[in-house]
Amino acid sequence: MKHLISPMDLSVDEINEILDLAKRIKENPEKYAHVCDGKKIATLFYEPSTRTRLSFETAMLDLGGKVIGFSSADSSSAAKGESVADTIRVISCFADICAIRHPKEGAPKVATLYSDIPVINAGDGGHNHPTQTLTDLLTIKMLKDDLNNLTIGLCGDLKFGRTVHSLINAMVRYKNTKFILISPNELKIPDYLRKEVLEANNIEFTETDELETYMPQLDILYMTRVQRERFFNEEDYVRLKDSFILDEKKMQYARKDMFVLHPLPRVNEISVDVDNDPRAVYFKQVQFGVYARMALIMKLLDIKEPS
């Protein structure tokens, strides 16, 4: 049985297969409208989510399947103290596949040890968010036609941002990837990512707190919010939350073929005056996320592509 806990659980060939299938689904969604008839996905969300949870649910519905689950820990037996292990044992009796989001790093991995169905990590603390990574990769590939030879700027909260950590892990496996890591000193990427992923793979990267200076070099600018829920005290959050705001003026430094991505939700790190710029693709990115999750569900359930 295949699970998806980290982007590293998929080989590059498997990622490319999923992205290619997602592209075919986008081009002809009607062809795939009944491939999951009779199948159910359980969405187990122990912390709030809009895009990820609804994207999974939309993906399964668009494949012809059904959805069960809960949208917060308070509405599940976790509020009574039930463990993740026991919850997944129960859910395995009801569903064919599940997506789990949990504030504790490693919780989805624990679920795989007790599950009789494929488990998808929909985000665990500040650790991983592999389906957002598939969404990001699909978006980049659709817009750039390739995942090789790209300079990617990651801006904002690089310390706690699980989408950033997952994207770095995935992109280091493509040829000639370069990173510009733009953040306050307090929110730099964790040491393990710097040493065990970037340096270990001889990836070229620059750490800076200057956005405008590096904008002309970028193929992709990946913005992230400074997340209140990841801070230990409110004072640090208030001091840093407005450190990096992308606006129309800063966009003037960017190339015409540079695209702005964001995993959302946005707070104020991207000014609304950027939304009408054709290089701003973060809402298009949301739709690509549905196609990526449709393809992933098909792969993990071993659903054959209709002829």
C-alpha positions in Angstrom: 0.0 0.0 0.0 1.3 3.4 -0.9 1.0 6.5 1.4 2.1 10.1 0.8 3.6 11.7 3.9 6.6 13.6 2.3 7.4 14.6 -1.3 10.3 12.3 -1.0 7.9 9.3 -0.9 7.5 9.8 -4.6 10.2 9.4 -7.1 10.8 12.0 -9.8 9.2 9.6 -12.3 6.2 9.2 -10.1 5.8 12.9 -9.6 6.0 13.5 -13.3 3.4 10.7 -13.9 1.0 12.4 -11.5 1.6 15.8 -13.1 1.1 14.5 -16.6 -2.2 12.8 -15.5 -3.3 16.0 -13.8 -2.7 17.9 -17.0 -4.8 15.3 -18.9 -7.6 15.7 -16.3 -7.5 19.5 -16.7 -7.8 19.1 -20.5 -10.7 16.6 -20.4 -12.3 16.5 -16.9 -15.5 14.7 -18.2 -13.4 11.7 -19.1 -12.6 11.1 -15.4 -15.9 12.0 -13.9 -16.8 8.4 -12.8 -13.5 6.7 -12.3 -14.0 6.7 -8.5 -17.7 5.7 -8.4 -18.3 3.8 -5.2 -15.1 5.1 -3.5 -15.0 7.3 -0.4 -12.3 9.7 0.9 -12.2 10.7 4.6 -10.8 14.1 5.3 -9.5 14.2 8.8 -8.7 17.8 9.7 -7.5 18.4 13.2 -6.8 22.1 12.5 -8.5 24.7 10.3 -8.3 24.6 6.5 -10.3 26.0 3.6 -8.4 25.3 0.4 -6.8 22.0 1.2 -9.8 20.3 2.7 -12.2 21.6 0.1 -9.7 20.8 -2.7 -9.5 17.1 -1.6 -13.3 16.9 -1.3 -13.8 18.6 -4.7 -11.2 16.3 -6.2 -13.0 13.1 -5.0 -16.5 14.4 -6.0 -15.2 15.3 -9.5 -13.9 11.8 -9.8 -17.4 10.4 -8.9 -16.6 9.4 -5.4 -18.0 10.5 -2.0 -16.7 12.3 1.0 -16.8 11.8 4.8 -14.8 13.3 7.6 -14.5 16.2 10.0 -13.2 19.8 9.8 -11.8 20.3 13.3 -10.6 18.2 16.2 -13.4 19.6 18.4 -16.0 17.9 16.1 -14.3 14.5 16.4 -13.6 11.9 19.1 -10.1 13.6 19.4 -11.9 16.0 21.7 -12.6 13.0 24.0 -8.9 12.0 23.9 -9.0 9.4 21.1 -5.6 8.8 19.6 -4.7 9.2 15.9 -4.0 5.4 15.9 -7.5 4.5 17.0 -9.1 7.1 14.8 -7.4 5.8 11.6 -8.4 2.2 12.6 -12.0 3.3 12.7 -11.8 5.4 9.5 -10.3 2.4 7.7 -13.7 0.7 8.2 -15.5 3.5 6.5 -13.3 4.9 3.7 -11.0 3.8 0.8 -8.4 6.6 1.3 -7.9 9.4 3.8 -6.3 12.9 3.9 -5.1 14.0 7.4 -4.0 17.4 8.6 -2.6 17.6 12.1 -0.8 20.3 14.1 1.7 17.8 15.4 4.6 16.9 13.2 4.7 13.2 12.4 1.0 12.5 13.2 0.1 11.4 9.6 3.2 9.1 9.7 1.9 7.5 12.9 -1.5 7.0 11.1 0.2 5.0 8.3 1.4 2.4 10.9 -2.2 1.5 11.8 -4.1 2.2 8.6 -5.6 -0.3 6.2 -6.1 2.5 3.6 -3.8 4.9 1.8 -3.0 8.0 4.0 -2.2 11.4 2.5 -0.5 14.0 4.7 -2.5 17.2 4.2 -0.1 19.1 6.4 1.6 18.3 9.7 2.8 21.2 11.8 5.7 23.0 10.2 7.0 19.8 8.6 5.5 18.8 5.3 2.6 19.5 2.9 3.2 17.2 0.0 0.0 17.8 -1.9 0.6 21.5 -1.9 3.9 20.7 -3.4 2.3 18.7 -6.2 0.0 21.7 -6.7 3.0 24.0 -6.9 4.9 21.8 -9.2 1.9 21.4 -11.5 1.4 25.2 -11.6 5.1 25.8 -12.4 5.1 23.1 -15.1 1.9 24.4 -16.7 3.3 27.9 -16.9 7.0 27.2 -17.6 6.6 23.9 -19.5 9.5 22.5 -17.4 10.7 22.0 -13.9 14.4 22.2 -14.7 16.7 25.2 -14.9 14.6 27.5 -12.7 15.6 30.2 -10.2 13.0 30.2 -7.4 12.6 32.9 -4.8 11.0 31.9 -1.5 9.9 34.9 0.5 8.5 35.4 4.0 8.3 32.7 6.7 10.9 30.1 5.7 11.4 28.8 9.2 7.9 27.5 10.0 6.4 27.3 6.5 5.8 23.6 5.7 4.9 24.5 2.1 8.3 26.0 1.6 10.1 23.0 3.2 8.2 20.5 1.0 8.9 22.6 -2.2 12.6 22.7 -1.5 12.7 19.0 -0.9 11.0 18.4 -4.2 12.8 20.9 -6.4 16.3 19.8 -5.4 15.8 16.7 -7.5 15.4 18.7 -10.7 18.3 19.9 -12.8 20.0 23.3 -12.2 17.6 24.5 -9.6 18.6 27.7 -7.8 17.0 29.2 -4.7 16.9 32.8 -3.4 15.8 32.6 0.2 14.3 35.9 1.2 13.3 36.3 4.9 14.0 38.2 8.1 16.9 36.7 10.0 14.5 35.2 12.6 12.6 33.3 9.9 15.4 31.7 7.9 15.1 28.1 6.8 15.9 25.5 9.5 19.5 24.3 9.7 18.6 20.8 8.7 17.2 22.0 5.4 20.3 24.1 4.7 22.7 21.4 5.6 21.0 18.1 4.8 19.0 19.1 1.7 20.6 22.2 0.0 24.3 21.8 0.8 24.1 18.0 0.7 22.8 18.1 -2.9 25.1 21.0 -3.9 22.2 23.3 -4.7 23.1 26.9 -5.3 21.2 29.2 -2.9 21.4 32.7 -1.5 20.0 33.9 1.8 19.0 37.6 1.9 16.5 40.0 3.4 16.3 42.1 0.2 13.4 41.3 -2.1 13.8 44.0 -4.8 17.5 43.3 -5.3 16.9 39.7 -6.5 13.5 40.1 -8.2 15.1 40.5 -11.7 16.8 37.0 -11.4 13.6 35.1 -10.6 11.6 32.7 -12.7 9.2 32.0 -9.8 8.5 34.1 -6.7 6.8 32.0 -4.0 5.3 34.2 -1.3 4.3 33.0 2.1 2.5 34.6 5.1 4.1 35.1 8.5 2.0 32.6 10.5 0.7 33.8 13.8 0.0 30.2 14.9 3.7 29.2 14.6 5.0 31.9 17.0 5.6 31.3 20.7 4.7 34.9 21.5 2.6 37.7 20.1 5.3 40.3 20.3 7.6 38.5 17.8 4.7 38.0 15.4 3.6 41.7 15.4 7.2 42.8 14.9 7.8 40.6 11.9 4.4 40.1 10.1 4.8 43.1 7.8 8.5 42.5 7.0 8.0 41.6 3.4 5.0 42.9 1.4 4.8 42.4 -2.4 3.2 45.4 -4.1 2.8 46.8 -7.6 6.0 48.9 -7.2 8.1 45.8 -6.4 6.6 43.9 -9.3 8.2 46.5 -11.7 11.6 44.9 -10.9 10.4 41.4 -12.1 10.7 39.9 -15.5 7.7 39.7 -17.8 7.8 35.9 -17.6 8.2 35.7 -13.8 5.2 34.2 -12.0 4.0 34.8 -8.4 2.7 31.8 -6.4 1.3 31.7 -2.9 -0.1 28.7 -1.0 -2.8 30.9 0.6 -4.4 32.2 2.7 -3.0 35.6 2.1 -3.1 38.2 4.9 -1.3 41.3 3.7 2.0 39.9 2.3 0.7 40.5 -1.3 -1.0 43.8 -1.9 -4.4 43.5 -3.7 -3.0 45.8 -6.4 -0.9 42.8 -7.6 -4.0 40.6 -8.2 -4.7 42.0 -11.7 -1.1 41.5 -12.8 -1.1 38.5 -15.3 2.0 37.2 -13.5 0.0 36.7 -10.3 -1.2 33.1 -10.5 -2.1 32.2 -6.9 -5.8 31.8 -7.6 -5.1 29.8 -10.7 -2.8 27.7 -8.5 -5.9 26.8 -6.3 -7.6 25.2 -9.4 -4.5 23.4 -10.3 -4.5 21.9 -6.8 -7.8 20.1 -7.6 -6.4 18.4 -10.7 -3.2 17.4 -8.8 -5.2 15.8 -6.0 -7.5 14.1 -8.5 -4.4 12.5 -10.1 -2.9 11.6 -6.7 -6.1 9.9 -5.5 -6.3 7.9 -8.7 -2.6 6.8 -8.3 -2.9 5.8 -4.6 -6.2 3.9 -5.3 -4.6 2.3 -8.4 -7.5 3.5 -10.5 -6.8 2.8 -14.2 -7.1 5.7 -16.6 -10.2 5.4 -18.8 -9.4 4.6 -22.4 
